[in-house]
Amino acid sequence: MTVSRSLRDHLPTPVARTAKAVRARLRGLRYAYATLPAFPPAATTPVRLLVGPTNSAGQGYAWARAAETLPGVAAVSFAIHRSAAFRFADDYGVPQSWWNQSRWARAQREHVVADYTHVMVESLRPLLGYGGHPDAAADIAVLQQAGLEVSLLFHGSDIRLPSRHAARERFSPFAERDEFTEKLEVQARRHAELIESLGLPVFVSTPDLLIDVPQAQWLPVVIDPAPWAQAARPLFSGERPVVVHVPSSAKLKGSARIDEVLTGLHERGLIEYRRITGVPHAEMPSVIGAADIVVDQLGIGLYGVAAVEALAAGRIVVSYVGSELRAQVRSLAGREVPIVEADDDTLGDVVSDLVADTGSAAAQAAAGPGFVAGLHDGRRAAEVLSHWLTVKETL
């Protein structure tokens, strides 16, 4: 039923506003149904993989591309679109506003069950539409009942237990038990319980997470090294060394301390400090390529996508990696992590020493591209996935 303009003009203000909101919502629904992207066409390969729904740092898409290098494998990444400005590449997705719409959810379920043999569920997030579920357990039951092979993938804070991290790391960002930390604690414990009850293959994107999920396999993050290498200028070619920090999460990265130390060095004239925020990922190669030193984080004890991208650009990467993780990478991959170690106490001295001896610093940076090519260009990830991406024979 429509409301005429003359009648609307005489409605009480709250009612008029409600009517206006309803009309806008209906227009939005009609528009969204007309413009939602089509589902990808069904592949005909023996193995058909779907990865989703978080696509954190574009890794769902990157792992799908890596998987497709394997014989007989087709792969698709799916993502919930939360922000157009900072969206990473994917094969298809749905706007956040449509995530709990029943019509879309039914279509997604039919598509997934009919067109794939394997599903990698990221961060235990619902994959088939929200439906009021806090996690993907219900979706996984549907997929398994349909005969699909399912695995779990965790990126970091979705499974890292803050209390365990705080107990072992001196500069842990979880030492302060604030609301954010408590929320992550509850989530990590719930996800750990689901891992045990579901009994599915588990992958983690960084080796430090093997502490929280010992039964998991390390699935290395994947990047395309070319854009990063192409955008890089020669090291130390400017008037002052440029030091960049690009936090995805200021709390987790230890940005307050990083800002304090690097701002101090900037004010002394030793460096040019650039704190980067709000830059779309597509523009980041030029930002990183213009730097000499990239300071990643100080408290977690890992290296992730941002550090790998900076290494691919041949930049000097400074971060708190930790001796345990370095030993894990050495054991698992036979390689040394070419990241300069620093923490809250040592960052100022580390950066000052790098600036004072640019020759040694440049030699350190030169190891980065080879490290990325050996572990993070997709070949290693494809090898890890190959053991799971198989087809069960039926009698």
Contacts in CASP RR format, 6 or more apart in sequence:
PFRMAT RR
TARGET T0000
AUTHOR 0000-0000-0000
METHOD contacts of the structure
MODEL  1
MTVSRSLRDHLPTPVARTAKAVRARLRGLRYAYATLPAFPPAATTPVRLL
VGPTNSAGQGYAWARAAETLPGVAAVSFAIHRSAAFRFADDYGVPQSWWN
QSRWARAQREHVVADYTHVMVESLRPLLGYGGHPDAAADIAVLQQAGLEV
SLLFHGSDIRLPSRHAARERFSPFAERDEFTEKLEVQARRHAELIESLGL
PVFVSTPDLLIDVPQAQWLPVVIDPAPWAQAARPLFSGERPVVVHVPSSA
KLKGSARIDEVLTGLHERGLIEYRRITGVPHAEMPSVIGAADIVVDQLGI
GLYGVAAVEALAAGRIVVSYVGSELRAQVRSLAGREVPIVEADDDTLGDV
VSDLVADTGSAAAQAAAGPGFVAGLHDGRRAAEVLSHWLTVKETL
3 11 0 8 1.000
3 19 0 8 1.000
8 16 0 8 1.000
8 19 0 8 1.000
11 19 0 8 1.000
32 95 0 8 1.000
32 97 0 8 1.000
32 98 0 8 1.000
33 103 0 8 1.000
36 94 0 8 1.000
36 95 0 8 1.000
36 98 0 8 1.000
36 104 0 8 1.000
37 92 0 8 1.000
37 93 0 8 1.000
38 92 0 8 1.000
39 92 0 8 1.000
39 107 0 8 1.000
39 108 0 8 1.000
39 111 0 8 1.000
39 115 0 8 1.000
40 76 0 8 1.000
40 91 0 8 1.000
40 92 0 8 1.000
40 115 0 8 1.000
42 48 0 8 1.000
42 114 0 8 1.000
42 115 0 8 1.000
43 74 0 8 1.000
43 115 0 8 1.000
44 74 0 8 1.000
45 72 0 8 1.000
45 73 0 8 1.000
45 74 0 8 1.000
46 72 0 8 1.000
46 73 0 8 1.000
46 117 0 8 1.000
46 391 0 8 1.000
47 70 0 8 1.000
47 72 0 8 1.000
47 73 0 8 1.000
47 74 0 8 1.000
47 117 0 8 1.000
47 118 0 8 1.000
47 389 0 8 1.000
47 390 0 8 1.000
47 391 0 8 1.000
48 73 0 8 1.000
48 74 0 8 1.000
48 75 0 8 1.000
48 76 0 8 1.000
48 115 0 8 1.000
48 116 0 8 1.000
48 117 0 8 1.000
48 118 0 8 1.000
49 64 0 8 1.000
49 67 0 8 1.000
49 73 0 8 1.000
49 74 0 8 1.000
49 75 0 8 1.000
49 76 0 8 1.000
49 116 0 8 1.000
49 117 0 8 1.000
49 118 0 8 1.000
49 119 0 8 1.000
49 120 0 8 1.000
49 389 0 8 1.000
50 75 0 8 1.000
50 76 0 8 1.000
50 77 0 8 1.000
50 78 0 8 1.000
50 112 0 8 1.000
50 115 0 8 1.000
50 116 0 8 1.000
50 118 0 8 1.000
50 119 0 8 1.000
50 120 0 8 1.000
50 127 0 8 1.000
51 60 0 8 1.000
51 61 0 8 1.000
51 63 0 8 1.000
51 64 0 8 1.000
51 67 0 8 1.000
51 75 0 8 1.000
51 76 0 8 1.000
51 77 0 8 1.000
51 78 0 8 1.000
51 119 0 8 1.000
51 120 0 8 1.000
51 122 0 8 1.000
51 153 0 8 1.000
52 60 0 8 1.000
52 77 0 8 1.000
52 78 0 8 1.000
52 79 0 8 1.000
52 120 0 8 1.000
52 121 0 8 1.000
52 122 0 8 1.000
52 125 0 8 1.000
52 127 0 8 1.000
53 78 0 8 1.000
53 79 0 8 1.000
53 80 0 8 1.000
53 121 0 8 1.000
53 122 0 8 1.000
53 125 0 8 1.000
53 126 0 8 1.000
53 127 0 8 1.000
54 60 0 8 1.000
54 79 0 8 1.000
54 80 0 8 1.000
54 122 0 8 1.000
54 123 0 8 1.000
54 125 0 8 1.000
54 155 0 8 1.000
55 61 0 8 1.000
55 77 0 8 1.000
55 78 0 8 1.000
55 79 0 8 1.000
55 88 0 8 1.000
55 90 0 8 1.000
55 122 0 8 1.000
56 122 0 8 1.000
56 123 0 8 1.000
56 155 0 8 1.000
57 88 0 8 1.000
57 155 0 8 1.000
57 221 0 8 1.000
57 248 0 8 1.000
57 305 0 8 1.000
57 306 0 8 1.000
58 77 0 8 1.000
58 88 0 8 1.000
58 89 0 8 1.000
58 90 0 8 1.000
58 305 0 8 1.000
59 155 0 8 1.000
59 205 0 8 1.000
59 221 0 8 1.000
59 222 0 8 1.000
59 305 0 8 1.000
60 77 0 8 1.000
60 79 0 8 1.000
60 90 0 8 1.000
60 120 0 8 1.000
60 122 0 8 1.000
61 77 0 8 1.000
61 79 0 8 1.000
61 88 0 8 1.000
61 89 0 8 1.000
61 90 0 8 1.000
61 91 0 8 1.000
62 221 0 8 1.000
62 222 0 8 1.000
62 223 0 8 1.000
62 224 0 8 1.000
62 378 0 8 1.000
62 381 0 8 1.000
63 75 0 8 1.000
63 77 0 8 1.000
63 120 0 8 1.000
63 153 0 8 1.000
63 219 0 8 1.000
63 222 0 8 1.000
63 381 0 8 1.000
63 385 0 8 1.000
64 75 0 8 1.000
64 76 0 8 1.000
64 77 0 8 1.000
64 91 0 8 1.000
65 75 0 8 1.000
65 222 0 8 1.000
65 378 0 8 1.000
66 222 0 8 1.000
66 378 0 8 1.000
66 379 0 8 1.000
66 381 0 8 1.000
66 382 0 8 1.000
66 385 0 8 1.000
67 73 0 8 1.000
67 75 0 8 1.000
67 381 0 8 1.000
67 382 0 8 1.000
67 385 0 8 1.000
67 389 0 8 1.000
68 74 0 8 1.000
68 75 0 8 1.000
69 378 0 8 1.000
69 379 0 8 1.000
69 382 0 8 1.000
70 382 0 8 1.000
70 385 0 8 1.000
70 386 0 8 1.000
70 389 0 8 1.000
73 389 0 8 1.000
76 91 0 8 1.000
76 92 0 8 1.000
76 116 0 8 1.000
77 90 0 8 1.000
77 91 0 8 1.000
78 90 0 8 1.000
78 91 0 8 1.000
78 92 0 8 1.000
78 93 0 8 1.000
78 127 0 8 1.000
79 87 0 8 1.000
79 88 0 8 1.000
79 90 0 8 1.000
79 93 0 8 1.000
80 93 0 8 1.000
80 94 0 8 1.000
80 95 0 8 1.000
80 96 0 8 1.000
80 99 0 8 1.000
80 125 0 8 1.000
81 87 0 8 1.000
81 93 0 8 1.000
81 94 0 8 1.000
81 95 0 8 1.000
81 96 0 8 1.000
82 96 0 8 1.000
85 278 0 8 1.000
85 280 0 8 1.000
86 278 0 8 1.000
86 280 0 8 1.000
86 281 0 8 1.000
88 281 0 8 1.000
94 104 0 8 1.000
94 108 0 8 1.000
98 104 0 8 1.000
99 129 0 8 1.000
99 130 0 8 1.000
100 129 0 8 1.000
100 130 0 8 1.000
100 131 0 8 1.000
100 132 0 8 1.000
102 131 0 8 1.000
104 129 0 8 1.000
105 128 0 8 1.000
105 129 0 8 1.000
105 130 0 8 1.000
105 131 0 8 1.000
108 127 0 8 1.000
108 128 0 8 1.000
108 129 0 8 1.000
109 128 0 8 1.000
109 129 0 8 1.000
109 142 0 8 1.000
112 119 0 8 1.000
112 127 0 8 1.000
112 128 0 8 1.000
112 143 0 8 1.000
112 148 0 8 1.000
113 142 0 8 1.000
113 143 0 8 1.000
113 146 0 8 1.000
113 148 0 8 1.000
116 148 0 8 1.000
117 148 0 8 1.000
117 149 0 8 1.000
117 391 0 8 1.000
118 148 0 8 1.000
118 149 0 8 1.000
118 150 0 8 1.000
118 151 0 8 1.000
118 388 0 8 1.000
118 389 0 8 1.000
119 127 0 8 1.000
119 143 0 8 1.000
119 148 0 8 1.000
119 149 0 8 1.000
119 150 0 8 1.000
119 151 0 8 1.000
120 150 0 8 1.000
120 151 0 8 1.000
120 152 0 8 1.000
120 153 0 8 1.000
120 203 0 8 1.000
121 127 0 8 1.000
121 136 0 8 1.000
121 139 0 8 1.000
121 140 0 8 1.000
121 150 0 8 1.000
121 151 0 8 1.000
121 152 0 8 1.000
121 153 0 8 1.000
122 153 0 8 1.000
122 154 0 8 1.000
122 155 0 8 1.000
123 153 0 8 1.000
123 154 0 8 1.000
123 155 0 8 1.000
123 158 0 8 1.000
124 135 0 8 1.000
124 136 0 8 1.000
124 137 0 8 1.000
124 152 0 8 1.000
124 154 0 8 1.000
124 158 0 8 1.000
124 191 0 8 1.000
124 194 0 8 1.000
125 135 0 8 1.000
125 136 0 8 1.000
126 132 0 8 1.000
126 133 0 8 1.000
126 135 0 8 1.000
126 136 0 8 1.000
126 138 0 8 1.000
126 139 0 8 1.000
127 136 0 8 1.000
127 139 0 8 1.000
127 143 0 8 1.000
128 139 0 8 1.000
128 142 0 8 1.000
129 139 0 8 1.000
133 139 0 8 1.000
134 190 0 8 1.000
135 190 0 8 1.000
135 191 0 8 1.000
135 194 0 8 1.000
137 194 0 8 1.000
137 198 0 8 1.000
140 150 0 8 1.000
140 198 0 8 1.000
140 200 0 8 1.000
143 150 0 8 1.000
144 150 0 8 1.000
149 388 0 8 1.000
149 392 0 8 1.000
150 200 0 8 1.000
151 200 0 8 1.000
151 201 0 8 1.000
151 202 0 8 1.000
151 203 0 8 1.000
151 388 0 8 1.000
152 195 0 8 1.000
152 198 0 8 1.000
152 200 0 8 1.000
152 201 0 8 1.000
152 202 0 8 1.000
152 203 0 8 1.000
153 202 0 8 1.000
153 203 0 8 1.000
153 204 0 8 1.000
153 205 0 8 1.000
153 219 0 8 1.000
154 191 0 8 1.000
154 202 0 8 1.000
154 203 0 8 1.000
154 204 0 8 1.000
154 205 0 8 1.000
154 209 0 8 1.000
154 213 0 8 1.000
154 216 0 8 1.000
155 204 0 8 1.000
155 205 0 8 1.000
155 206 0 8 1.000
156 204 0 8 1.000
156 205 0 8 1.000
156 206 0 8 1.000
156 209 0 8 1.000
157 184 0 8 1.000
157 187 0 8 1.000
157 188 0 8 1.000
157 252 0 8 1.000
158 187 0 8 1.000
158 188 0 8 1.000
158 191 0 8 1.000
159 188 0 8 1.000
159 191 0 8 1.000
159 192 0 8 1.000
159 195 0 8 1.000
159 204 0 8 1.000
159 209 0 8 1.000
159 212 0 8 1.000
159 213 0 8 1.000
160 184 0 8 1.000
160 188 0 8 1.000
160 208 0 8 1.000
160 209 0 8 1.000
160 212 0 8 1.000
161 185 0 8 1.000
161 188 0 8 1.000
161 189 0 8 1.000
161 192 0 8 1.000
161 212 0 8 1.000
162 172 0 8 1.000
162 174 0 8 1.000
162 177 0 8 1.000
162 181 0 8 1.000
162 184 0 8 1.000
162 185 0 8 1.000
162 188 0 8 1.000
163 174 0 8 1.000
163 185 0 8 1.000
164 211 0 8 1.000
164 212 0 8 1.000
165 172 0 8 1.000
165 174 0 8 1.000
165 300 0 8 1.000
166 172 0 8 1.000
166 174 0 8 1.000
166 175 0 8 1.000
168 211 0 8 1.000
169 299 0 8 1.000
169 300 0 8 1.000
169 301 0 8 1.000
170 343 0 8 1.000
171 298 0 8 1.000
171 299 0 8 1.000
171 320 0 8 1.000
171 343 0 8 1.000
171 344 0 8 1.000
172 299 0 8 1.000
172 300 0 8 1.000
173 181 0 8 1.000
173 251 0 8 1.000
173 252 0 8 1.000
173 254 0 8 1.000
173 299 0 8 1.000
173 300 0 8 1.000
174 181 0 8 1.000
174 184 0 8 1.000
180 251 0 8 1.000
188 212 0 8 1.000
192 212 0 8 1.000
192 213 0 8 1.000
195 202 0 8 1.000
195 213 0 8 1.000
195 215 0 8 1.000
201 217 0 8 1.000
201 388 0 8 1.000
202 213 0 8 1.000
202 215 0 8 1.000
202 216 0 8 1.000
202 217 0 8 1.000
203 216 0 8 1.000
203 217 0 8 1.000
203 218 0 8 1.000
203 219 0 8 1.000
203 384 0 8 1.000
204 210 0 8 1.000
204 212 0 8 1.000
204 213 0 8 1.000
204 216 0 8 1.000
204 217 0 8 1.000
204 218 0 8 1.000
204 219 0 8 1.000
205 218 0 8 1.000
205 219 0 8 1.000
205 220 0 8 1.000
205 221 0 8 1.000
205 304 0 8 1.000
206 218 0 8 1.000
206 221 0 8 1.000
206 302 0 8 1.000
206 303 0 8 1.000
206 304 0 8 1.000
206 325 0 8 1.000
207 218 0 8 1.000
207 302 0 8 1.000
207 325 0 8 1.000
207 328 0 8 1.000
207 329 0 8 1.000
207 332 0 8 1.000
208 300 0 8 1.000
208 301 0 8 1.000
208 302 0 8 1.000
208 324 0 8 1.000
208 325 0 8 1.000
208 328 0 8 1.000
209 216 0 8 1.000
210 216 0 8 1.000
210 218 0 8 1.000
210 328 0 8 1.000
217 384 0 8 1.000
218 332 0 8 1.000
218 384 0 8 1.000
219 381 0 8 1.000
219 384 0 8 1.000
219 385 0 8 1.000
220 375 0 8 1.000
220 376 0 8 1.000
220 378 0 8 1.000
220 380 0 8 1.000
220 381 0 8 1.000
220 384 0 8 1.000
221 304 0 8 1.000
221 305 0 8 1.000
221 308 0 8 1.000
221 376 0 8 1.000
221 381 0 8 1.000
222 376 0 8 1.000
222 377 0 8 1.000
222 378 0 8 1.000
222 381 0 8 1.000
223 305 0 8 1.000
223 308 0 8 1.000
223 309 0 8 1.000
223 312 0 8 1.000
223 372 0 8 1.000
223 376 0 8 1.000
223 377 0 8 1.000
224 377 0 8 1.000
225 312 0 8 1.000
225 369 0 8 1.000
225 372 0 8 1.000
225 373 0 8 1.000
225 376 0 8 1.000
225 377 0 8 1.000
227 285 0 8 1.000
228 285 0 8 1.000
228 288 0 8 1.000
228 289 0 8 1.000
228 309 0 8 1.000
228 310 0 8 1.000
228 312 0 8 1.000
228 313 0 8 1.000
228 314 0 8 1.000
229 312 0 8 1.000
229 313 0 8 1.000
229 314 0 8 1.000
229 369 0 8 1.000
230 285 0 8 1.000
231 285 0 8 1.000
231 286 0 8 1.000
231 288 0 8 1.000
231 289 0 8 1.000
231 313 0 8 1.000
232 288 0 8 1.000
232 289 0 8 1.000
232 313 0 8 1.000
232 314 0 8 1.000
232 315 0 8 1.000
233 289 0 8 1.000
233 290 0 8 1.000
235 292 0 8 1.000
235 314 0 8 1.000
235 315 0 8 1.000
235 316 0 8 1.000
235 358 0 8 1.000
235 361 0 8 1.000
235 362 0 8 1.000
235 365 0 8 1.000
236 292 0 8 1.000
236 358 0 8 1.000
236 361 0 8 1.000
236 362 0 8 1.000
239 272 0 8 1.000
240 269 0 8 1.000
240 270 0 8 1.000
240 271 0 8 1.000
240 272 0 8 1.000
241 270 0 8 1.000
241 271 0 8 1.000
241 272 0 8 1.000
241 292 0 8 1.000
241 293 0 8 1.000
241 354 0 8 1.000
241 355 0 8 1.000
241 358 0 8 1.000
242 271 0 8 1.000
242 272 0 8 1.000
242 274 0 8 1.000
242 290 0 8 1.000
242 291 0 8 1.000
242 292 0 8 1.000
242 293 0 8 1.000
243 262 0 8 1.000
243 265 0 8 1.000
243 266 0 8 1.000
243 271 0 8 1.000
243 272 0 8 1.000
243 273 0 8 1.000
243 274 0 8 1.000
243 291 0 8 1.000
243 292 0 8 1.000
243 293 0 8 1.000
243 294 0 8 1.000
243 295 0 8 1.000
243 351 0 8 1.000
244 273 0 8 1.000
244 274 0 8 1.000
244 276 0 8 1.000
244 287 0 8 1.000
244 288 0 8 1.000
244 290 0 8 1.000
244 291 0 8 1.000
244 293 0 8 1.000
244 294 0 8 1.000
244 295 0 8 1.000
245 253 0 8 1.000
245 255 0 8 1.000
245 258 0 8 1.000
245 259 0 8 1.000
245 262 0 8 1.000
245 273 0 8 1.000
245 274 0 8 1.000
245 275 0 8 1.000
245 276 0 8 1.000
245 294 0 8 1.000
245 295 0 8 1.000
245 296 0 8 1.000
246 276 0 8 1.000
246 277 0 8 1.000
246 279 0 8 1.000
246 284 0 8 1.000
246 287 0 8 1.000
246 288 0 8 1.000
246 294 0 8 1.000
246 306 0 8 1.000
247 253 0 8 1.000
247 254 0 8 1.000
247 255 0 8 1.000
247 258 0 8 1.000
247 277 0 8 1.000
247 297 0 8 1.000
248 306 0 8 1.000
250 256 0 8 1.000
252 297 0 8 1.000
252 299 0 8 1.000
252 300 0 8 1.000
253 296 0 8 1.000
253 297 0 8 1.000
253 298 0 8 1.000
253 299 0 8 1.000
253 300 0 8 1.000
254 297 0 8 1.000
254 298 0 8 1.000
254 299 0 8 1.000
255 275 0 8 1.000
257 298 0 8 1.000
257 344 0 8 1.000
257 347 0 8 1.000
258 295 0 8 1.000
258 298 0 8 1.000
258 347 0 8 1.000
259 275 0 8 1.000
261 347 0 8 1.000
261 348 0 8 1.000
261 351 0 8 1.000
262 271 0 8 1.000
262 273 0 8 1.000
262 275 0 8 1.000
262 295 0 8 1.000
262 347 0 8 1.000
262 348 0 8 1.000
262 351 0 8 1.000
263 273 0 8 1.000
264 273 0 8 1.000
265 271 0 8 1.000
265 273 0 8 1.000
265 348 0 8 1.000
265 351 0 8 1.000
265 352 0 8 1.000
266 272 0 8 1.000
266 273 0 8 1.000
270 351 0 8 1.000
270 352 0 8 1.000
270 355 0 8 1.000
271 293 0 8 1.000
271 351 0 8 1.000
271 355 0 8 1.000
274 291 0 8 1.000
276 287 0 8 1.000
279 287 0 8 1.000
284 309 0 8 1.000
285 309 0 8 1.000
285 313 0 8 1.000
288 294 0 8 1.000
288 309 0 8 1.000
288 310 0 8 1.000
288 313 0 8 1.000
288 315 0 8 1.000
289 313 0 8 1.000
289 315 0 8 1.000
291 310 0 8 1.000
291 315 0 8 1.000
292 315 0 8 1.000
292 316 0 8 1.000
292 361 0 8 1.000
293 315 0 8 1.000
293 316 0 8 1.000
293 317 0 8 1.000
293 318 0 8 1.000
293 351 0 8 1.000
293 354 0 8 1.000
293 355 0 8 1.000
293 361 0 8 1.000
294 306 0 8 1.000
294 307 0 8 1.000
294 310 0 8 1.000
294 315 0 8 1.000
294 316 0 8 1.000
294 317 0 8 1.000
294 318 0 8 1.000
295 318 0 8 1.000
295 319 0 8 1.000
295 342 0 8 1.000
295 347 0 8 1.000
295 351 0 8 1.000
296 303 0 8 1.000
296 304 0 8 1.000
296 306 0 8 1.000
296 307 0 8 1.000
296 310 0 8 1.000
296 317 0 8 1.000
296 318 0 8 1.000
296 319 0 8 1.000
296 339 0 8 1.000
297 319 0 8 1.000
297 320 0 8 1.000
298 319 0 8 1.000
298 320 0 8 1.000
298 342 0 8 1.000
298 343 0 8 1.000
298 344 0 8 1.000
298 347 0 8 1.000
299 320 0 8 1.000
299 343 0 8 1.000
299 344 0 8 1.000
300 320 0 8 1.000
301 319 0 8 1.000
301 320 0 8 1.000
301 321 0 8 1.000
301 322 0 8 1.000
301 325 0 8 1.000
302 321 0 8 1.000
302 325 0 8 1.000
303 317 0 8 1.000
303 319 0 8 1.000
303 321 0 8 1.000
303 325 0 8 1.000
303 337 0 8 1.000
303 339 0 8 1.000
307 317 0 8 1.000
307 319 0 8 1.000
307 339 0 8 1.000
308 372 0 8 1.000
308 376 0 8 1.000
310 317 0 8 1.000
311 317 0 8 1.000
311 338 0 8 1.000
311 339 0 8 1.000
311 368 0 8 1.000
311 369 0 8 1.000
311 371 0 8 1.000
311 372 0 8 1.000
312 368 0 8 1.000
312 369 0 8 1.000
312 372 0 8 1.000
312 376 0 8 1.000
314 365 0 8 1.000
314 366 0 8 1.000
314 368 0 8 1.000
314 369 0 8 1.000
315 365 0 8 1.000
316 340 0 8 1.000
316 354 0 8 1.000
316 361 0 8 1.000
316 362 0 8 1.000
316 364 0 8 1.000
316 365 0 8 1.000
317 338 0 8 1.000
317 339 0 8 1.000
317 340 0 8 1.000
317 365 0 8 1.000
317 368 0 8 1.000
318 339 0 8 1.000
318 340 0 8 1.000
318 341 0 8 1.000
318 342 0 8 1.000
318 347 0 8 1.000
318 350 0 8 1.000
318 351 0 8 1.000
318 354 0 8 1.000
319 339 0 8 1.000
319 340 0 8 1.000
319 341 0 8 1.000
319 342 0 8 1.000
320 341 0 8 1.000
320 342 0 8 1.000
320 343 0 8 1.000
321 337 0 8 1.000
321 339 0 8 1.000
321 341 0 8 1.000
322 341 0 8 1.000
325 337 0 8 1.000
326 336 0 8 1.000
326 337 0 8 1.000
329 335 0 8 1.000
329 336 0 8 1.000
329 337 0 8 1.000
329 375 0 8 1.000
330 336 0 8 1.000
333 375 0 8 1.000
333 380 0 8 1.000
335 371 0 8 1.000
335 374 0 8 1.000
335 375 0 8 1.000
336 367 0 8 1.000
336 371 0 8 1.000
337 371 0 8 1.000
338 364 0 8 1.000
338 365 0 8 1.000
338 367 0 8 1.000
338 368 0 8 1.000
338 371 0 8 1.000
340 350 0 8 1.000
340 354 0 8 1.000
340 364 0 8 1.000
341 350 0 8 1.000
342 348 0 8 1.000
342 350 0 8 1.000
342 351 0 8 1.000
354 360 0 8 1.000
354 361 0 8 1.000
355 361 0 8 1.000
374 380 0 8 1.000
END
